[in-house]
């Protein structure tokens, strides 16, 4: 029974890319906030309501980055778990031209591919039957 993971499922890749974009914006926001706070007089901020709003925004962005990271991890775990449960089962391609017993599953950015015990490969997706 072999399950190899080269990367993650397509949706995990999107989540990962989104998390990287958010992290960049998060870092820029943090730098901007710190610069603004360094140039303010803490005893007389220009607008205390705006300062509190910025701190709340900072917290929300930080939580969103953590949520995206957790979601990516969950998607990867789910893809690997599903691949593991497919090993040893019978598969038939969507067009019915290839069938056999799954000996391993490879997960990459374009999806999952099952390698059969007879050497053929089947891209797992809609229309593919696993029994």
C-alpha positions in Angstrom: 0.0 0.0 0.0 1.7 3.2 -1.2 0.4 6.8 -1.0 2.7 9.5 -2.2 1.9 13.2 -2.0 3.8 15.5 -4.4 1.8 18.6 -3.6 -1.8 19.2 -2.6 -5.2 19.1 -4.2 -6.1 22.0 -6.6 -8.3 23.6 -3.9 -5.5 23.4 -1.4 -3.2 25.1 -3.9 -5.7 27.9 -4.3 -5.9 28.2 -0.5 -2.2 28.2 -0.2 -1.8 30.9 -2.9 -4.5 32.9 -1.2 -2.7 32.6 2.2 0.5 33.8 0.6 -1.3 36.9 -0.8 -2.9 37.6 2.5 0.4 37.2 4.3 2.0 39.8 2.1 -0.9 42.2 2.7 -0.7 41.3 6.4 3.0 42.2 6.5 2.4 45.4 4.7 -0.5 46.3 7.0 1.7 45.6 10.0 4.5 47.8 8.7 2.1 50.6 8.0 0.5 50.3 11.4 3.8 50.3 13.2 5.1 53.3 11.3 1.9 55.2 12.0 2.0 54.3 15.7 5.7 55.3 16.0 4.9 58.8 14.5 1.9 59.4 16.8 1.9 60.9 20.3 0.5 58.1 22.4 -1.0 60.5 24.9 -2.8 62.4 22.1 -3.5 60.2 19.1 -4.9 62.0 16.1 -8.1 59.9 16.3 -8.5 57.3 19.1 -11.4 55.7 17.3 -9.4 55.1 14.2 -6.5 53.7 16.2 -8.8 51.2 17.9 -10.3 50.3 14.5 -6.8 49.7 13.1 -5.9 47.4 16.0 -9.2 45.5 15.5 -8.4 45.2 11.8 -4.9 43.9 12.6 -6.4 41.2 14.8 -8.9 40.2 12.1 -6.2 39.9 9.5 -4.0 37.8 11.8 -6.9 35.4 12.5 -7.7 35.1 8.8 -4.1 34.2 8.0 -4.2 31.5 10.7 -7.6 30.2 9.4 -6.2 30.0 5.8 -3.2 28.0 7.1 -5.4 25.6 9.0 -7.7 25.2 6.0 -4.8 24.3 3.8 -3.6 21.7 6.2 -7.1 20.2 6.5 -7.4 20.0 2.7 -4.0 18.3 2.4 -4.9 15.8 5.2 -8.3 15.0 3.5 -6.7 14.4 0.1 -4.2 12.1 1.6 -6.8 10.2 3.6 -9.0 9.8 0.6 -6.1 8.5 -1.5 -5.1 6.1 1.3 -8.6 4.6 1.4 -8.6 4.1 -2.4 -5.5 1.9 -2.4 -6.4 -1.8 -3.0 -9.8 -1.0 -4.5 -11.0 -1.5 -8.0 -11.2 1.5 -10.3 -12.6 2.0 -13.8 -11.8 5.1 -15.9 -14.6 7.5 -16.9 -14.6 6.1 -20.5 -14.3 2.5 -19.3 -11.1 1.8 -21.2 -8.9 1.3 -18.2 -9.6 -0.7 -15.0 -7.8 -2.5 -12.3 -6.7 -2.5 -8.7 -5.2 0.7 -7.3 -1.7 0.1 -6.1 -0.8 3.7 -5.3 -2.1 7.2 -5.6 -0.1 10.4 -6.4 -1.5 13.7 -5.4 -0.3 16.9 -7.1 -1.5 20.3 -8.1 -3.6 19.0 -11.0 -5.3 16.3 -9.0 -5.0 12.7 -8.0 -3.7 10.0 -10.2 -4.1 6.3 -9.4 -1.4 3.8 -10.5 -2.9 0.4 -11.1 -1.3 -3.0 -10.4 -1.2 -3.6 -14.1 0.9 -0.5 -14.7 -1.8 1.7 -16.1 -2.7 5.1 -14.6 -6.1 6.7 -14.1 -6.7 10.3 -13.3 -9.2 10.4 -10.4 -12.1 12.7 -11.2 -15.7 12.9 -12.2 -17.0 9.8 -14.0 -14.3 7.5 -12.5 -15.7 4.5 -10.6 -14.0 3.2 -7.5 -15.5 0.1 -5.9 
